[in-house]
Amino acid sequence: MRFRRNRYGHALLKDALAAMTTTDRDCFKRFAPVVTACVGAVAGWMLSLAAVVVICAGPAQAADAKQAKYASIAYDANTGDTLFETFASDTRYPASLTKIMTLYMAFDLIDKNRLSLDSTIPVSAQAAAQPPSKLGFEVGDKIRLIDAIKALVTKSANDVAVAIAEKIAGSEEAFARLMTKRAREIGMKNTVFKNASGLPDDGQVTTARDMVTLAMRLQDDFPEHYKLFATRYFSYGGKTYKNHNTLLGTVQGVDGIKTGYIRASGFNLVSSVKRDGKHVIAVVFGGKTARSRNTHMRSIIARALKQASTRKTRKPLLIAKPRPVLRPSLPTQKPVIDQAIEVGRADPPPEPRQTVRIAKVRRHDFLRSPAPEIIPPAPAAPQPVAADRGRAPGTLQDQLAALLANSGIADVSRGPEQGSAADEGGQQQQVESVRGSYIIQVGAFSSQQEAEAQLRAVAQRADQILTGYDQRTETVAKGARTIYRARFAGFESNAATAACTELRRRSIDCFVTRSQ
């Protein structure tokens, strides 16, 4: 038997032989080839084992890293059952799936008539400075809300997301707080939003299960608006953008909803598919590439549809619905909002345009001295003056007049006998206002009956703020349609400003304009 010399074993033997006697050395040399081979084999095995450990450790670490990003879930929207899941309750980074919540917030305000699809969204320096993906606006540019929605659905434009956030909440930080609050209300228990776009932020997290909840609530609460998620192409500014969700049009029954990617999250996707009476919502987090993510989503959808039910037994989710905003009773038919509501700007702006600034609402102690009386010329009979009674004005308008007088500003919109004086029967006298040129508008509607109903509702909710001022509806042609504006008229500038401020404090939308 011949043994191959092994350099590891041979080195060890040289050291051993140097320490031996001549007799021991001669005896040992006869067995040297065997010993050398054995020692070398053991050393080689040890090195091979170490190499295997090193080689295997790399993929294992990569698998752990991938697992930290991956999550998936399939949900039966007909029954409300989870069909299968993997890490569905573990926190992940949402990336641009965040924009689903941004759109949910916008849809909510549209349904409440606080915004319309034709509302104008201005682009600030903060919005224009966002990194891609974006449309590339300049500071001061504007975009209609309907175009902004499509830009988020298809292009996933970060600049547009920030512009929407600032339009709704004044700043992206404030908007993110509103998003998180609403997420809790609709059942997203483990989601925190830090921005409107999904750009990297260590504090912005969600789960696959929460994303199913959001997708389901979006379809339950805003079924008509949800159809916009099926938009495959969007044209704006001479360019056409294709939806990043390439499952639209390639997988039967897919009707939305959104993709997302940042390095920390991998490639994410929320999908909704309706086929053969079945309705499945599926979520994938942590795809290595967009292609592999889509392939995995196809397999999840195929598997889920085999298990899904055609029977609709699920009731729409009604988790912690927000309390309704206190506002006057509105007609059952939705009003036509011809322009985004902006306090202090006329609709349409007069020529030349005159801006009326609405003062901030501040707390004031009620005056304990009576409002100064304006004595009419040549009165028929002198009236007793209650200057020493020390009581507060009887109405909000009396308080307003007193405050204006105290500040040195005269409110000439009030007639000489308008106030809180009582007649002999103890009843408050009906006042007569001097006609001013300013108007408070409280809505625009598709019929005169709706406008009149709005005027009655606001007058009732406003107590005596609007007492003595005219209620009127004005007809305006807007292209092929006609709208009817509900307005209170006869104000002077200061009185209109103060009255509208008080109405808005009571959650009644209004703005001030000047009659033409």
WOLINZI-V263512 format. One record per residue. N is the residue number from 1. RES is the residue in one letter. BURIAL is # if it has 16 or more other C-alpha atoms within 10 Angstrom, else .. Layout:
n-><N & N>
res-><RES & RES>
burial-><BURIAL & BURIAL>
This chain:
n-><1 & 2 & 3 & 4 & 5 & 6 & 7 & 8 & 9 & 10 & 11 & 12 & 13 & 14 & 15 & 16 & 17 & 18 & 19 & 20 & 21 & 22 & 23 & 24 & 25 & 26 & 27 & 28 & 29 & 30 & 31 & 32 & 33 & 34 & 35 & 36 & 37 & 38 & 39 & 40 & 41 & 42 & 43 & 44 & 45 & 46 & 47 & 48 & 49 & 50 & 51 & 52 & 53 & 54 & 55 & 56 & 57 & 58 & 59 & 60 & 61 & 62 & 63 & 64 & 65 & 66 & 67 & 68 & 69 & 70 & 71 & 72 & 73 & 74 & 75 & 76 & 77 & 78 & 79 & 80 & 81 & 82 & 83 & 84 & 85 & 86 & 87 & 88 & 89 & 90 & 91 & 92 & 93 & 94 & 95 & 96 & 97 & 98 & 99 & 100 & 101 & 102 & 103 & 104 & 105 & 106 & 107 & 108 & 109 & 110 & 111 & 112 & 113 & 114 & 115 & 116 & 117 & 118 & 119 & 120 & 121 & 122 & 123 & 124 & 125 & 126 & 127 & 128 & 129 & 130 & 131 & 132 & 133 & 134 & 135 & 136 & 137 & 138 & 139 & 140 & 141 & 142 & 143 & 144 & 145 & 146 & 147 & 148 & 149 & 150 & 151 & 152 & 153 & 154 & 155 & 156 & 157 & 158 & 159 & 160 & 161 & 162 & 163 & 164 & 165 & 166 & 167 & 168 & 169 & 170 & 171 & 172 & 173 & 174 & 175 & 176 & 177 & 178 & 179 & 180 & 181 & 182 & 183 & 184 & 185 & 186 & 187 & 188 & 189 & 190 & 191 & 192 & 193 & 194 & 195 & 196 & 197 & 198 & 199 & 200 & 201 & 202 & 203 & 204 & 205 & 206 & 207 & 208 & 209 & 210 & 211 & 212 & 213 & 214 & 215 & 216 & 217 & 218 & 219 & 220 & 221 & 222 & 223 & 224 & 225 & 226 & 227 & 228 & 229 & 230 & 231 & 232 & 233 & 234 & 235 & 236 & 237 & 238 & 239 & 240 & 241 & 242 & 243 & 244 & 245 & 246 & 247 & 248 & 249 & 250 & 251 & 252 & 253 & 254 & 255 & 256 & 257 & 258 & 259 & 260 & 261 & 262 & 263 & 264 & 265 & 266 & 267 & 268 & 269 & 270 & 271 & 272 & 273 & 274 & 275 & 276 & 277 & 278 & 279 & 280 & 281 & 282 & 283 & 284 & 285 & 286 & 287 & 288 & 289 & 290 & 291 & 292 & 293 & 294 & 295 & 296 & 297 & 298 & 299 & 300 & 301 & 302 & 303 & 304 & 305 & 306 & 307 & 308 & 309 & 310 & 311 & 312 & 313 & 314 & 315 & 316 & 317 & 318 & 319 & 320 & 321 & 322 & 323 & 324 & 325 & 326 & 327 & 328 & 329 & 330 & 331 & 332 & 333 & 334 & 335 & 336 & 337 & 338 & 339 & 340 & 341 & 342 & 343 & 344 & 345 & 346 & 347 & 348 & 349 & 350 & 351 & 352 & 353 & 354 & 355 & 356 & 357 & 358 & 359 & 360 & 361 & 362 & 363 & 364 & 365 & 366 & 367 & 368 & 369 & 370 & 371 & 372 & 373 & 374 & 375 & 376 & 377 & 378 & 379 & 380 & 381 & 382 & 383 & 384 & 385 & 386 & 387 & 388 & 389 & 390 & 391 & 392 & 393 & 394 & 395 & 396 & 397 & 398 & 399 & 400 & 401 & 402 & 403 & 404 & 405 & 406 & 407 & 408 & 409 & 410 & 411 & 412 & 413 & 414 & 415 & 416 & 417 & 418 & 419 & 420 & 421 & 422 & 423 & 424 & 425 & 426 & 427 & 428 & 429 & 430 & 431 & 432 & 433 & 434 & 435 & 436 & 437 & 438 & 439 & 440 & 441 & 442 & 443 & 444 & 445 & 446 & 447 & 448 & 449 & 450 & 451 & 452 & 453 & 454 & 455 & 456 & 457 & 458 & 459 & 460 & 461 & 462 & 463 & 464 & 465 & 466 & 467 & 468 & 469 & 470 & 471 & 472 & 473 & 474 & 475 & 476 & 477 & 478 & 479 & 480 & 481 & 482 & 483 & 484 & 485 & 486 & 487 & 488 & 489 & 490 & 491 & 492 & 493 & 494 & 495 & 496 & 497 & 498 & 499 & 500 & 501 & 502 & 503 & 504 & 505 & 506 & 507 & 508 & 509 & 510 & 511 & 512 & 513 & 514 & 515 & 516>
res-><M & R & F & R & R & N & R & Y & G & H & A & L & L & K & D & A & L & A & A & M & T & T & T & D & R & D & C & F & K & R & F & A & P & V & V & T & A & C & V & G & A & V & A & G & W & M & L & S & L & A & A & V & V & V & I & C & A & G & P & A & Q & A & A & D & A & K & Q & A & K & Y & A & S & I & A & Y & D & A & N & T & G & D & T & L & F & E & T & F & A & S & D & T & R & Y & P & A & S & L & T & K & I & M & T & L & Y & M & A & F & D & L & I & D & K & N & R & L & S & L & D & S & T & I & P & V & S & A & Q & A & A & A & Q & P & P & S & K & L & G & F & E & V & G & D & K & I & R & L & I & D & A & I & K & A & L & V & T & K & S & A & N & D & V & A & V & A & I & A & E & K & I & A & G & S & E & E & A & F & A & R & L & M & T & K & R & A & R & E & I & G & M & K & N & T & V & F & K & N & A & S & G & L & P & D & D & G & Q & V & T & T & A & R & D & M & V & T & L & A & M & R & L & Q & D & D & F & P & E & H & Y & K & L & F & A & T & R & Y & F & S & Y & G & G & K & T & Y & K & N & H & N & T & L & L & G & T & V & Q & G & V & D & G & I & K & T & G & Y & I & R & A & S & G & F & N & L & V & S & S & V & K & R & D & G & K & H & V & I & A & V & V & F & G & G & K & T & A & R & S & R & N & T & H & M & R & S & I & I & A & R & A & L & K & Q & A & S & T & R & K & T & R & K & P & L & L & I & A & K & P & R & P & V & L & R & P & S & L & P & T & Q & K & P & V & I & D & Q & A & I & E & V & G & R & A & D & P & P & P & E & P & R & Q & T & V & R & I & A & K & V & R & R & H & D & F & L & R & S & P & A & P & E & I & I & P & P & A & P & A & A & P & Q & P & V & A & A & D & R & G & R & A & P & G & T & L & Q & D & Q & L & A & A & L & L & A & N & S & G & I & A & D & V & S & R & G & P & E & Q & G & S & A & A & D & E & G & G & Q & Q & Q & Q & V & E & S & V & R & G & S & Y & I & I & Q & V & G & A & F & S & S & Q & Q & E & A & E & A & Q & L & R & A & V & A & Q & R & A & D & Q & I & L & T & G & Y & D & Q & R & T & E & T & V & A & K & G & A & R & T & I & Y & R & A & R & F & A & G & F & E & S & N & A & A & T & A & A & C & T & E & L & R & R & R & S & I & D & C & F & V & T & R & S & Q>
burial-><. & . & . & . & # & # & . & # & # & # & . & . & # & . & . & . & # & . & . & . & . & . & . & . & . & . & . & # & . & . & . & # & # & # & # & # & # & # & # & # & . & . & . & . & . & . & . & . & . & . & . & . & . & . & . & . & . & . & . & . & . & . & . & . & . & # & . & # & # & # & # & # & # & # & # & # & # & # & # & # & . & # & # & # & # & . & # & # & # & # & # & # & # & # & # & # & # & # & # & # & # & # & # & # & # & # & # & # & . & # & . & . & # & # & # & # & # & . & # & # & # & # & # & # & . & . & # & # & # & # & . & . & . & # & # & # & # & . & . & . & . & # & # & . & # & . & # & # & # & # & # & # & # & # & # & # & # & # & # & # & # & # & # & # & # & # & # & # & . & . & # & # & # & . & # & # & # & # & # & # & # & # & # & # & . & # & # & # & # & # & # & # & # & # & # & # & # & # & # & # & . & . & . & # & # & # & # & # & # & # & # & # & # & # & # & # & # & # & # & . & # & . & . & . & # & # & . & # & # & # & # & # & . & # & . & . & . & . & . & . & . & . & # & # & # & # & # & # & . & . & . & . & # & # & # & # & # & # & # & # & # & # & . & # & # & # & # & # & # & # & # & # & # & . & . & . & . & # & # & # & # & # & # & # & # & # & # & # & . & # & . & . & # & # & . & . & # & # & . & # & # & . & . & # & # & . & . & # & # & # & . & . & . & . & . & . & . & . & . & . & . & . & . & . & . & . & # & # & . & # & . & . & . & . & # & # & # & # & . & # & # & . & # & # & # & # & # & . & . & . & . & . & . & . & . & # & . & # & . & . & . & . & . & . & . & . & . & . & . & # & # & . & . & . & . & . & . & . & . & . & . & . & . & . & . & . & . & . & . & . & . & # & # & # & . & # & # & # & # & # & # & # & # & # & . & . & . & . & . & . & # & # & # & # & # & # & # & # & # & # & # & . & . & . & . & . & . & . & . & . & # & . & # & # & # & # & # & # & # & # & # & # & # & # & # & # & # & # & . & # & # & # & . & # & # & # & # & # & # & . & # & # & . & . & # & # & # & # & # & . & # & # & # & . & . & . & . & . & . & . & . & . & # & # & # & # & # & # & # & # & # & # & # & # & # & # & # & # & # & # & # & # & # & . & . & . & . & # & # & # & # & # & # & # & . & .>
